Every structure is written in structure tokens, then in C-alpha cells.
Amino acid sequence: EERVVQSDWTAVCGNRWFQLDSVEQKRRLVKKKVMVCRLLNGTMQLQYQGHDLKWKELPERPVRMRAVEPEKAAKSKPAWRPKADHPWR
């Protein structure tokens, strides 16, 4: 089955989460399709363009980091205002 690699280097297939190894990051697989193969002996295999990938299965769904709320982002850096003698004034 074809699955898309998420930005956290995971792929999902049938309620199973597969984390790609850090060695595979050089292939730049984020948002690319990988093949998840279930072999006859019950083992799983992940492939990209015919190459086997190194991975491990995660026990549960990974926790996603929240994005910074817009209010907090605005408070961290004050708005830019031109000086009194600036040509815009």
C-alpha cells in the first residue's frame, strides 16, 4: 500500500505507526509516497523507489506539537513603528 511520509517522519498503515530512522532523512522523504509491504510471514517492510528503508514501529500515535498562538507571537516582538522624523510620518 502507498502511504505518505508526514513531516515528523512517520507513515501510517492500518492503525500502525512507522517512524523512519534518522539515516533516511538524507533521502528527503517528507510528503513523498512510500510503499508499506506486508509479507506472507507477517513482517512489514517500507520501501521507497525499490530501496528498503530503516524504520521502527511506534507503540501509539505520536504527539503533535502545537503551533504558537498568534496572540503569544505578537506579544513576544513589539510592532515596528517608524521614528518621528521618518518620511512616512
Phi and psi restraints in degrees (range 20) as a CNS / XPLOR table:
assign (resid 1 and name C) (resid 2 and name N)
       (resid 2 and name CA) (resid 2 and name C) 1.0 -86.1 20.0 2
assign (resid 2 and name N) (resid 2 and name CA)
       (resid 2 and name C) (resid 3 and name N) 1.0 135.2 20.0 2
assign (resid 2 and name C) (resid 3 and name N)
       (resid 3 and name CA) (resid 3 and name C) 1.0 -135.5 20.0 2
assign (resid 3 and name N) (resid 3 and name CA)
       (resid 3 and name C) (resid 4 and name N) 1.0 151.6 20.0 2
assign (resid 3 and name C) (resid 4 and name N)
       (resid 4 and name CA) (resid 4 and name C) 1.0 -96.1 20.0 2
assign (resid 4 and name N) (resid 4 and name CA)
       (resid 4 and name C) (resid 5 and name N) 1.0 135.7 20.0 2
assign (resid 4 and name C) (resid 5 and name N)
       (resid 5 and name CA) (resid 5 and name C) 1.0 -79.1 20.0 2
assign (resid 5 and name N) (resid 5 and name CA)
       (resid 5 and name C) (resid 6 and name N) 1.0 126.5 20.0 2
assign (resid 5 and name C) (resid 6 and name N)
       (resid 6 and name CA) (resid 6 and name C) 1.0 -79.3 20.0 2
assign (resid 6 and name N) (resid 6 and name CA)
       (resid 6 and name C) (resid 7 and name N) 1.0 171.8 20.0 2
assign (resid 6 and name C) (resid 7 and name N)
       (resid 7 and name CA) (resid 7 and name C) 1.0 -69.2 20.0 2
assign (resid 7 and name N) (resid 7 and name CA)
       (resid 7 and name C) (resid 8 and name N) 1.0 -14.4 20.0 2
assign (resid 7 and name C) (resid 8 and name N)
       (resid 8 and name CA) (resid 8 and name C) 1.0 -97.4 20.0 2
assign (resid 8 and name N) (resid 8 and name CA)
       (resid 8 and name C) (resid 9 and name N) 1.0 18.6 20.0 2
assign (resid 8 and name C) (resid 9 and name N)
       (resid 9 and name CA) (resid 9 and name C) 1.0 63.2 20.0 2
assign (resid 9 and name N) (resid 9 and name CA)
       (resid 9 and name C) (resid 10 and name N) 1.0 37.5 20.0 2
assign (resid 9 and name C) (resid 10 and name N)
       (resid 10 and name CA) (resid 10 and name C) 1.0 -118.5 20.0 2
assign (resid 10 and name N) (resid 10 and name CA)
       (resid 10 and name C) (resid 11 and name N) 1.0 155.4 20.0 2
assign (resid 10 and name C) (resid 11 and name N)
       (resid 11 and name CA) (resid 11 and name C) 1.0 -132.6 20.0 2
assign (resid 11 and name N) (resid 11 and name CA)
       (resid 11 and name C) (resid 12 and name N) 1.0 144.0 20.0 2
assign (resid 11 and name C) (resid 12 and name N)
       (resid 12 and name CA) (resid 12 and name C) 1.0 -115.3 20.0 2
assign (resid 12 and name N) (resid 12 and name CA)
       (resid 12 and name C) (resid 13 and name N) 1.0 136.4 20.0 2
assign (resid 12 and name C) (resid 13 and name N)
       (resid 13 and name CA) (resid 13 and name C) 1.0 -147.8 20.0 2
assign (resid 13 and name N) (resid 13 and name CA)
       (resid 13 and name C) (resid 14 and name N) 1.0 107.4 20.0 2
assign (resid 13 and name C) (resid 14 and name N)
       (resid 14 and name CA) (resid 14 and name C) 1.0 60.0 20.0 2
assign (resid 14 and name N) (resid 14 and name CA)
       (resid 14 and name C) (resid 15 and name N) 1.0 54.2 20.0 2
assign (resid 14 and name C) (resid 15 and name N)
       (resid 15 and name CA) (resid 15 and name C) 1.0 62.2 20.0 2
assign (resid 15 and name N) (resid 15 and name CA)
       (resid 15 and name C) (resid 16 and name N) 1.0 21.5 20.0 2
assign (resid 15 and name C) (resid 16 and name N)
       (resid 16 and name CA) (resid 16 and name C) 1.0 -119.8 20.0 2
assign (resid 16 and name N) (resid 16 and name CA)
       (resid 16 and name C) (resid 17 and name N) 1.0 134.1 20.0 2
assign (resid 16 and name C) (resid 17 and name N)
       (resid 17 and name CA) (resid 17 and name C) 1.0 -108.8 20.0 2
assign (resid 17 and name N) (resid 17 and name CA)
       (resid 17 and name C) (resid 18 and name N) 1.0 127.4 20.0 2
assign (resid 17 and name C) (resid 18 and name N)
       (resid 18 and name CA) (resid 18 and name C) 1.0 -116.0 20.0 2
assign (resid 18 and name N) (resid 18 and name CA)
       (resid 18 and name C) (resid 19 and name N) 1.0 123.0 20.0 2
assign (resid 18 and name C) (resid 19 and name N)
       (resid 19 and name CA) (resid 19 and name C) 1.0 -99.2 20.0 2
assign (resid 19 and name N) (resid 19 and name CA)
       (resid 19 and name C) (resid 20 and name N) 1.0 120.9 20.0 2
assign (resid 19 and name C) (resid 20 and name N)
       (resid 20 and name CA) (resid 20 and name C) 1.0 -72.5 20.0 2
assign (resid 20 and name N) (resid 20 and name CA)
       (resid 20 and name C) (resid 21 and name N) 1.0 144.8 20.0 2
assign (resid 20 and name C) (resid 21 and name N)
       (resid 21 and name CA) (resid 21 and name C) 1.0 -69.2 20.0 2
assign (resid 21 and name N) (resid 21 and name CA)
       (resid 21 and name C) (resid 22 and name N) 1.0 154.8 20.0 2
assign (resid 21 and name C) (resid 22 and name N)
       (resid 22 and name CA) (resid 22 and name C) 1.0 -64.9 20.0 2
assign (resid 22 and name N) (resid 22 and name CA)
       (resid 22 and name C) (resid 23 and name N) 1.0 -21.7 20.0 2
assign (resid 22 and name C) (resid 23 and name N)
       (resid 23 and name CA) (resid 23 and name C) 1.0 -63.1 20.0 2
assign (resid 23 and name N) (resid 23 and name CA)
       (resid 23 and name C) (resid 24 and name N) 1.0 -30.6 20.0 2
assign (resid 23 and name C) (resid 24 and name N)
       (resid 24 and name CA) (resid 24 and name C) 1.0 -79.7 20.0 2
assign (resid 24 and name N) (resid 24 and name CA)
       (resid 24 and name C) (resid 25 and name N) 1.0 -6.1 20.0 2
assign (resid 24 and name C) (resid 25 and name N)
       (resid 25 and name CA) (resid 25 and name C) 1.0 -65.5 20.0 2
assign (resid 25 and name N) (resid 25 and name CA)
       (resid 25 and name C) (resid 26 and name N) 1.0 -25.5 20.0 2
assign (resid 25 and name C) (resid 26 and name N)
       (resid 26 and name CA) (resid 26 and name C) 1.0 -67.5 20.0 2
assign (resid 26 and name N) (resid 26 and name CA)
       (resid 26 and name C) (resid 27 and name N) 1.0 -18.1 20.0 2
assign (resid 26 and name C) (resid 27 and name N)
       (resid 27 and name CA) (resid 27 and name C) 1.0 -79.8 20.0 2
assign (resid 27 and name N) (resid 27 and name CA)
       (resid 27 and name C) (resid 28 and name N) 1.0 -11.7 20.0 2
assign (resid 27 and name C) (resid 28 and name N)
       (resid 28 and name CA) (resid 28 and name C) 1.0 55.0 20.0 2
assign (resid 28 and name N) (resid 28 and name CA)
       (resid 28 and name C) (resid 29 and name N) 1.0 63.2 20.0 2
assign (resid 28 and name C) (resid 29 and name N)
       (resid 29 and name CA) (resid 29 and name C) 1.0 -93.4 20.0 2
assign (resid 29 and name N) (resid 29 and name CA)
       (resid 29 and name C) (resid 30 and name N) 1.0 -1.6 20.0 2
assign (resid 29 and name C) (resid 30 and name N)
       (resid 30 and name CA) (resid 30 and name C) 1.0 -60.4 20.0 2
assign (resid 30 and name N) (resid 30 and name CA)
       (resid 30 and name C) (resid 31 and name N) 1.0 130.5 20.0 2
assign (resid 30 and name C) (resid 31 and name N)
       (resid 31 and name CA) (resid 31 and name C) 1.0 67.1 20.0 2
assign (resid 31 and name N) (resid 31 and name CA)
       (resid 31 and name C) (resid 32 and name N) 1.0 17.7 20.0 2
assign (resid 31 and name C) (resid 32 and name N)
       (resid 32 and name CA) (resid 32 and name C) 1.0 -104.6 20.0 2
assign (resid 32 and name N) (resid 32 and name CA)
       (resid 32 and name C) (resid 33 and name N) 1.0 158.8 20.0 2
assign (resid 32 and name C) (resid 33 and name N)
       (resid 33 and name CA) (resid 33 and name C) 1.0 -91.3 20.0 2
assign (resid 33 and name N) (resid 33 and name CA)
       (resid 33 and name C) (resid 34 and name N) 1.0 133.4 20.0 2
assign (resid 33 and name C) (resid 34 and name N)
       (resid 34 and name CA) (resid 34 and name C) 1.0 -120.4 20.0 2
assign (resid 34 and name N) (resid 34 and name CA)
       (resid 34 and name C) (resid 35 and name N) 1.0 155.7 20.0 2
assign (resid 34 and name C) (resid 35 and name N)
       (resid 35 and name CA) (resid 35 and name C) 1.0 -94.8 20.0 2
assign (resid 35 and name N) (resid 35 and name CA)
       (resid 35 and name C) (resid 36 and name N) 1.0 127.1 20.0 2
assign (resid 35 and name C) (resid 36 and name N)
       (resid 36 and name CA) (resid 36 and name C) 1.0 -104.4 20.0 2
assign (resid 36 and name N) (resid 36 and name CA)
       (resid 36 and name C) (resid 37 and name N) 1.0 113.7 20.0 2
assign (resid 36 and name C) (resid 37 and name N)
       (resid 37 and name CA) (resid 37 and name C) 1.0 -109.4 20.0 2
assign (resid 37 and name N) (resid 37 and name CA)
       (resid 37 and name C) (resid 38 and name N) 1.0 130.5 20.0 2
assign (resid 37 and name C) (resid 38 and name N)
       (resid 38 and name CA) (resid 38 and name C) 1.0 -103.3 20.0 2
assign (resid 38 and name N) (resid 38 and name CA)
       (resid 38 and name C) (resid 39 and name N) 1.0 113.7 20.0 2
assign (resid 38 and name C) (resid 39 and name N)
       (resid 39 and name CA) (resid 39 and name C) 1.0 -80.9 20.0 2
assign (resid 39 and name N) (resid 39 and name CA)
       (resid 39 and name C) (resid 40 and name N) 1.0 165.8 20.0 2
assign (resid 39 and name C) (resid 40 and name N)
       (resid 40 and name CA) (resid 40 and name C) 1.0 -62.8 20.0 2
assign (resid 40 and name N) (resid 40 and name CA)
       (resid 40 and name C) (resid 41 and name N) 1.0 -29.1 20.0 2
assign (resid 40 and name C) (resid 41 and name N)
       (resid 41 and name CA) (resid 41 and name C) 1.0 -83.4 20.0 2
assign (resid 41 and name N) (resid 41 and name CA)
       (resid 41 and name C) (resid 42 and name N) 1.0 3.6 20.0 2
assign (resid 41 and name C) (resid 42 and name N)
       (resid 42 and name CA) (resid 42 and name C) 1.0 95.5 20.0 2
assign (resid 42 and name N) (resid 42 and name CA)
       (resid 42 and name C) (resid 43 and name N) 1.0 -5.5 20.0 2
assign (resid 42 and name C) (resid 43 and name N)
       (resid 43 and name CA) (resid 43 and name C) 1.0 -81.5 20.0 2
assign (resid 43 and name N) (resid 43 and name CA)
       (resid 43 and name C) (resid 44 and name N) 1.0 158.3 20.0 2
assign (resid 43 and name C) (resid 44 and name N)
       (resid 44 and name CA) (resid 44 and name C) 1.0 -107.7 20.0 2
assign (resid 44 and name N) (resid 44 and name CA)
       (resid 44 and name C) (resid 45 and name N) 1.0 152.5 20.0 2
assign (resid 44 and name C) (resid 45 and name N)
       (resid 45 and name CA) (resid 45 and name C) 1.0 -144.9 20.0 2
assign (resid 45 and name N) (resid 45 and name CA)
       (resid 45 and name C) (resid 46 and name N) 1.0 133.5 20.0 2
assign (resid 45 and name C) (resid 46 and name N)
       (resid 46 and name CA) (resid 46 and name C) 1.0 -109.2 20.0 2
assign (resid 46 and name N) (resid 46 and name CA)
       (resid 46 and name C) (resid 47 and name N) 1.0 134.0 20.0 2
assign (resid 46 and name C) (resid 47 and name N)
       (resid 47 and name CA) (resid 47 and name C) 1.0 -134.5 20.0 2
assign (resid 47 and name N) (resid 47 and name CA)
       (resid 47 and name C) (resid 48 and name N) 1.0 147.1 20.0 2
assign (resid 47 and name C) (resid 48 and name N)
       (resid 48 and name CA) (resid 48 and name C) 1.0 -131.8 20.0 2
assign (resid 48 and name N) (resid 48 and name CA)
       (resid 48 and name C) (resid 49 and name N) 1.0 119.1 20.0 2
assign (resid 48 and name C) (resid 49 and name N)
       (resid 49 and name CA) (resid 49 and name C) 1.0 50.6 20.0 2
assign (resid 49 and name N) (resid 49 and name CA)
       (resid 49 and name C) (resid 50 and name N) 1.0 42.8 20.0 2
assign (resid 49 and name C) (resid 50 and name N)
       (resid 50 and name CA) (resid 50 and name C) 1.0 83.5 20.0 2
assign (resid 50 and name N) (resid 50 and name CA)
       (resid 50 and name C) (resid 51 and name N) 1.0 -3.4 20.0 2
assign (resid 50 and name C) (resid 51 and name N)
       (resid 51 and name CA) (resid 51 and name C) 1.0 -100.4 20.0 2
assign (resid 51 and name N) (resid 51 and name CA)
       (resid 51 and name C) (resid 52 and name N) 1.0 134.2 20.0 2
assign (resid 51 and name C) (resid 52 and name N)
       (resid 52 and name CA) (resid 52 and name C) 1.0 -70.8 20.0 2
assign (resid 52 and name N) (resid 52 and name CA)
       (resid 52 and name C) (resid 53 and name N) 1.0 138.1 20.0 2
assign (resid 52 and name C) (resid 53 and name N)
       (resid 53 and name CA) (resid 53 and name C) 1.0 -104.6 20.0 2
assign (resid 53 and name N) (resid 53 and name CA)
       (resid 53 and name C) (resid 54 and name N) 1.0 150.1 20.0 2
assign (resid 53 and name C) (resid 54 and name N)
       (resid 54 and name CA) (resid 54 and name C) 1.0 -88.8 20.0 2
assign (resid 54 and name N) (resid 54 and name CA)
       (resid 54 and name C) (resid 55 and name N) 1.0 134.3 20.0 2
assign (resid 54 and name C) (resid 55 and name N)
       (resid 55 and name CA) (resid 55 and name C) 1.0 -156.1 20.0 2
assign (resid 55 and name N) (resid 55 and name CA)
       (resid 55 and name C) (resid 56 and name N) 1.0 169.8 20.0 2
assign (resid 55 and name C) (resid 56 and name N)
       (resid 56 and name CA) (resid 56 and name C) 1.0 -140.0 20.0 2
assign (resid 56 and name N) (resid 56 and name CA)
       (resid 56 and name C) (resid 57 and name N) 1.0 151.2 20.0 2
assign (resid 56 and name C) (resid 57 and name N)
       (resid 57 and name CA) (resid 57 and name C) 1.0 -88.3 20.0 2
assign (resid 57 and name N) (resid 57 and name CA)
       (resid 57 and name C) (resid 58 and name N) 1.0 134.8 20.0 2
assign (resid 57 and name C) (resid 58 and name N)
       (resid 58 and name CA) (resid 58 and name C) 1.0 -90.1 20.0 2
assign (resid 58 and name N) (resid 58 and name CA)
       (resid 58 and name C) (resid 59 and name N) 1.0 143.4 20.0 2
assign (resid 58 and name C) (resid 59 and name N)
       (resid 59 and name CA) (resid 59 and name C) 1.0 -70.1 20.0 2
assign (resid 59 and name N) (resid 59 and name CA)
       (resid 59 and name C) (resid 60 and name N) 1.0 -24.7 20.0 2
assign (resid 59 and name C) (resid 60 and name N)
       (resid 60 and name CA) (resid 60 and name C) 1.0 -151.7 20.0 2
assign (resid 60 and name N) (resid 60 and name CA)
       (resid 60 and name C) (resid 61 and name N) 1.0 175.3 20.0 2
assign (resid 60 and name C) (resid 61 and name N)
       (resid 61 and name CA) (resid 61 and name C) 1.0 -64.7 20.0 2
assign (resid 61 and name N) (resid 61 and name CA)
       (resid 61 and name C) (resid 62 and name N) 1.0 132.7 20.0 2
assign (resid 61 and name C) (resid 62 and name N)
       (resid 62 and name CA) (resid 62 and name C) 1.0 -68.2 20.0 2
assign (resid 62 and name N) (resid 62 and name CA)
       (resid 62 and name C) (resid 63 and name N) 1.0 148.5 20.0 2
assign (resid 62 and name C) (resid 63 and name N)
       (resid 63 and name CA) (resid 63 and name C) 1.0 -80.3 20.0 2
assign (resid 63 and name N) (resid 63 and name CA)
       (resid 63 and name C) (resid 64 and name N) 1.0 129.9 20.0 2
assign (resid 63 and name C) (resid 64 and name N)
       (resid 64 and name CA) (resid 64 and name C) 1.0 -87.6 20.0 2
assign (resid 64 and name N) (resid 64 and name CA)
       (resid 64 and name C) (resid 65 and name N) 1.0 141.1 20.0 2
assign (resid 64 and name C) (resid 65 and name N)
       (resid 65 and name CA) (resid 65 and name C) 1.0 -80.0 20.0 2
assign (resid 65 and name N) (resid 65 and name CA)
       (resid 65 and name C) (resid 66 and name N) 1.0 139.6 20.0 2
assign (resid 65 and name C) (resid 66 and name N)
       (resid 66 and name CA) (resid 66 and name C) 1.0 -78.9 20.0 2
assign (resid 66 and name N) (resid 66 and name CA)
       (resid 66 and name C) (resid 67 and name N) 1.0 148.2 20.0 2
assign (resid 66 and name C) (resid 67 and name N)
       (resid 67 and name CA) (resid 67 and name C) 1.0 -76.2 20.0 2
assign (resid 67 and name N) (resid 67 and name CA)
       (resid 67 and name C) (resid 68 and name N) 1.0 156.2 20.0 2
assign (resid 67 and name C) (resid 68 and name N)
       (resid 68 and name CA) (resid 68 and name C) 1.0 -68.1 20.0 2
assign (resid 68 and name N) (resid 68 and name CA)
       (resid 68 and name C) (resid 69 and name N) 1.0 132.6 20.0 2
assign (resid 68 and name C) (resid 69 and name N)
       (resid 69 and name CA) (resid 69 and name C) 1.0 -68.1 20.0 2
assign (resid 69 and name N) (resid 69 and name CA)
       (resid 69 and name C) (resid 70 and name N) 1.0 143.8 20.0 2
assign (resid 69 and name C) (resid 70 and name N)
       (resid 70 and name CA) (resid 70 and name C) 1.0 -58.5 20.0 2
assign (resid 70 and name N) (resid 70 and name CA)
       (resid 70 and name C) (resid 71 and name N) 1.0 -35.0 20.0 2
assign (resid 70 and name C) (resid 71 and name N)
       (resid 71 and name CA) (resid 71 and name C) 1.0 -64.3 20.0 2
assign (resid 71 and name N) (resid 71 and name CA)
       (resid 71 and name C) (resid 72 and name N) 1.0 -43.3 20.0 2
assign (resid 71 and name C) (resid 72 and name N)
       (resid 72 and name CA) (resid 72 and name C) 1.0 -68.6 20.0 2
assign (resid 72 and name N) (resid 72 and name CA)
       (resid 72 and name C) (resid 73 and name N) 1.0 -36.6 20.0 2
assign (resid 72 and name C) (resid 73 and name N)
       (resid 73 and name CA) (resid 73 and name C) 1.0 -65.7 20.0 2
assign (resid 73 and name N) (resid 73 and name CA)
       (resid 73 and name C) (resid 74 and name N) 1.0 -38.6 20.0 2
assign (resid 73 and name C) (resid 74 and name N)
       (resid 74 and name CA) (resid 74 and name C) 1.0 -69.3 20.0 2
assign (resid 74 and name N) (resid 74 and name CA)
       (resid 74 and name C) (resid 75 and name N) 1.0 -35.1 20.0 2
assign (resid 74 and name C) (resid 75 and name N)
       (resid 75 and name CA) (resid 75 and name C) 1.0 -71.4 20.0 2
assign (resid 75 and name N) (resid 75 and name CA)
       (resid 75 and name C) (resid 76 and name N) 1.0 -28.7 20.0 2
assign (resid 75 and name C) (resid 76 and name N)
       (resid 76 and name CA) (resid 76 and name C) 1.0 -69.7 20.0 2
assign (resid 76 and name N) (resid 76 and name CA)
       (resid 76 and name C) (resid 77 and name N) 1.0 -28.0 20.0 2
assign (resid 76 and name C) (resid 77 and name N)
       (resid 77 and name CA) (resid 77 and name C) 1.0 -132.7 20.0 2
assign (resid 77 and name N) (resid 77 and name CA)
       (resid 77 and name C) (resid 78 and name N) 1.0 120.4 20.0 2
assign (resid 77 and name C) (resid 78 and name N)
       (resid 78 and name CA) (resid 78 and name C) 1.0 -68.0 20.0 2
assign (resid 78 and name N) (resid 78 and name CA)
       (resid 78 and name C) (resid 79 and name N) 1.0 152.6 20.0 2
assign (resid 78 and name C) (resid 79 and name N)
       (resid 79 and name CA) (resid 79 and name C) 1.0 -66.5 20.0 2
assign (resid 79 and name N) (resid 79 and name CA)
       (resid 79 and name C) (resid 80 and name N) 1.0 143.4 20.0 2
assign (resid 79 and name C) (resid 80 and name N)
       (resid 80 and name CA) (resid 80 and name C) 1.0 -79.3 20.0 2
assign (resid 80 and name N) (resid 80 and name CA)
       (resid 80 and name C) (resid 81 and name N) 1.0 132.9 20.0 2
assign (resid 80 and name C) (resid 81 and name N)
       (resid 81 and name CA) (resid 81 and name C) 1.0 -127.4 20.0 2
assign (resid 81 and name N) (resid 81 and name CA)
       (resid 81 and name C) (resid 82 and name N) 1.0 137.0 20.0 2
assign (resid 81 and name C) (resid 82 and name N)
       (resid 82 and name CA) (resid 82 and name C) 1.0 -71.8 20.0 2
assign (resid 82 and name N) (resid 82 and name CA)
       (resid 82 and name C) (resid 83 and name N) 1.0 153.8 20.0 2
assign (resid 82 and name C) (resid 83 and name N)
       (resid 83 and name CA) (resid 83 and name C) 1.0 -67.4 20.0 2
assign (resid 83 and name N) (resid 83 and name CA)
       (resid 83 and name C) (resid 84 and name N) 1.0 167.4 20.0 2
assign (resid 83 and name C) (resid 84 and name N)
       (resid 84 and name CA) (resid 84 and name C) 1.0 -62.1 20.0 2
assign (resid 84 and name N) (resid 84 and name CA)
       (resid 84 and name C) (resid 85 and name N) 1.0 -32.6 20.0 2
assign (resid 84 and name C) (resid 85 and name N)
       (resid 85 and name CA) (resid 85 and name C) 1.0 -94.8 20.0 2
assign (resid 85 and name N) (resid 85 and name CA)
       (resid 85 and name C) (resid 86 and name N) 1.0 13.5 20.0 2
assign (resid 85 and name C) (resid 86 and name N)
       (resid 86 and name CA) (resid 86 and name C) 1.0 -72.0 20.0 2
assign (resid 86 and name N) (resid 86 and name CA)
       (resid 86 and name C) (resid 87 and name N) 1.0 144.7 20.0 2
assign (resid 86 and name C) (resid 87 and name N)
       (resid 87 and name CA) (resid 87 and name C) 1.0 -60.0 20.0 2
assign (resid 87 and name N) (resid 87 and name CA)
       (resid 87 and name C) (resid 88 and name N) 1.0 -22.5 20.0 2
assign (resid 87 and name C) (resid 88 and name N)
       (resid 88 and name CA) (resid 88 and name C) 1.0 -72.5 20.0 2
assign (resid 88 and name N) (resid 88 and name CA)
       (resid 88 and name C) (resid 89 and name N) 1.0 -18.7 20.0 2
